[in-house]
Amino acid sequence: MINDPTYKRRYVISGIAVVVVLVYIVRLFYLQVIDQSTKDQADNNALVKQTIYPSRGLIYDRNGELLVFNQPIYEVTMVMREMKQGWDTAAFCACLGITGKEFDERIAEIKDRRKNRGYSRWTPQIFMSQLKKEDIASLQESLFLFPGVQIQKRTLRDYTYKAAAHVLGSVGEVNQNDIDRDDYYTRGDYSGRDGLERTYEKQLRGEKGVEVLMRDSRGRMQGSYKNGELDRTAKAGTDLYTTLDIQLQMLAEELLSGKIGSAVAIEPKTGEILALASNPSWNPKLLVGKERSKNYNALLNDKTKPLLNRATQATYPPGSTFKTIQALVCLEQGAITPNTLYPCSGPGSSPIKCTHHHGSPVALDKAIEQSCNPYFWCAFRDLMQKDNRDIHKPYEKWRNAVMQFGLGQKFTDSDLGEQSSGSIPSARLYDKFYGPNGWKAITIRSLSIGQGEIIVTPLQLANQAAAIANEGYYISPHLNKNDSMRIHRHNIDIQKKHFDEVKAGMHRVMVYGTGRHHAIDSLHMAGKTGTAQNPHGRDHAIFIGFAPVEDPKIAVAVVVENAGFGATWAAPIASMMMEQYLNGEMKRKDLKKSISERVLNESVKKW
């Protein structure tokens, strides 16, 4: 027995059997306890997790007027593994009003993992989206004929007014970058693409819910799983109350009709934006629903660039509106006093001409009233040469003072989206152009009257007006009424008495100067017109102002491109906006009609 060769073989075989059994036990333990994939697969056979999409937050104006709301839409989804053989494709297409070719194309797109990285035969895939109730009525009645098909309710944005498209923004389908960046999103979800919809996306979107349903072995729904213990209720997005006055916004857009330009109105004490109009614009409903892509491409290819928010992104020389800042800086830095006199020879003046004869010499108040170019050139020259030193130090001191008004930079602590910074040129720029010793005050004399290398946005111009109205500070302009922006106060290092002088000069503009034809009876207004040189065509018309002078409630900036004099086009628009906001109505109907109906640019299309 000891020498029997089969005796030892028995132990070997027994050992192998034990090892095999242990391997099976370990594998079973791994599959049932550690690895959840088989459980998930089993659950997928028995359970359906249906996403419940929240209602997006509503958007209101400052007075509680509803601007943006939601309308119900539907999407058709499919679980591919449940689409059994014999599935009637022709009947399905008839229910949705599509062709067999369109069906095949959509199925191929769903299964294309390059376009649809989240594809799975086990999970619902979007077949069609943004359908109205009437689009899915026939399918809903016949849904039992198409295993694997579900109808999911969603919401789509709708608008009370055909206004404020640039401000409100739009909602569109997320792309792969959005999905990779935020795990909240899956294919087919929507998010804010621009404007307030994008800025406050996380606030407006809410939180998704989920409903877990159970089905039998034949795939038929058997109701809620575990009486809804695993369900999660969707949480609606938070409503947004904006600082906009929609009546003022609509008036601004109407007055800009047929023109290229923008208008911005700010409440000086709070920095709240009352109106932010840019033209050309479009009806916000154009970027909703199945036609969104088509309409967006049409807007994108329009040569007048309606998608550009000119109020925050377009830049212009400020022209004579800059003289208000020039006066404040020169007063504060001691180059002039309110009584300093400079000569003016009208159009014969040199090296900078004046546009007209208005008497000579002139002091500050009349220089602002008459927009005297030689006066502000002389003040700027004396400031640059005040200490008879190298120009770099006085120039940089001047530049820093100018930028305190928010010019030449973005409002980075604001909730405004796309902005251009504009530019207040640095000494380094002129060193690069002319060499460190190659430039003097006369070289850059155009800066003294808001021309040359200075460029600003209409938003910055309105903020400049607000800062002067406040006599030395501004709150960053913003659109969310519920935000406390008081901590975003920016103080300007210029004495109050100098603001008093400049405000008096701006008031004279509306009484005796270029703005007098558009003053409002019984209302003390302050303003400054401007005509910004345009090397590509006719000059741009500009106006800044605020009212009432004694307790400013509104500051306005208007830019009308290629319109000529600021007093002719920008000033009346601003004046009517002030009247509307301060008095609650605009009584000058004839003026409104003449401005709104006048087309200055034939290329502007109504969208």
ABEGO torsion letter per residue (X at the ends): XAABAAAAAAAAAAAAAAAAAAAAAAAAAAAAAABAAAAAAAAAAABBBBBBBBBBBBBBBAAGBBABBBBBBBBBBBBAAABBBGBBAAAAAAAAGBBAAAAAAAAAAAABAAABAABBAABBBBABBGBBAAAAAAAAAAAAABBGBBBBBBBBBBBABABGAAAAEBBBBBBAAAAAABAABBBGBBBBABEAAAAAAAAAAEBBBBBBBBBBAAGBBAEBBGGGAABBBBBBBBBBBBABBAAAAAAAAAAABGBBEBBBBBBAAAGBBABBBBOBBBBAAAABEAAAAAAAAAAAABAAGAABBAAAABBBBAEAAAAAAAAAAAAAAGABBAABBBBBAEAABOABBBABBAEOBBBAAAAAAAGBAAAAAAAAAAAAAAAGBBAAAAAAAAAAAAAAAGBGBBBAABABBBBBAEBBBBAAAAAAAAEAAABBAAAAAAAAAGBEABBBBAAAAAAAAAAAAAGGBBBBBBABAABBAAAABBBBBBBAAAAAAAAAAAAAAAAABAAAAABBBGBBBBBBBBBBBBAAEBBBBBBBBBOBAABBABBBBBBBBGAEBAAAAAAAAAAAAAAAAAAGBBABAAAAAAAAABBABAABBBX
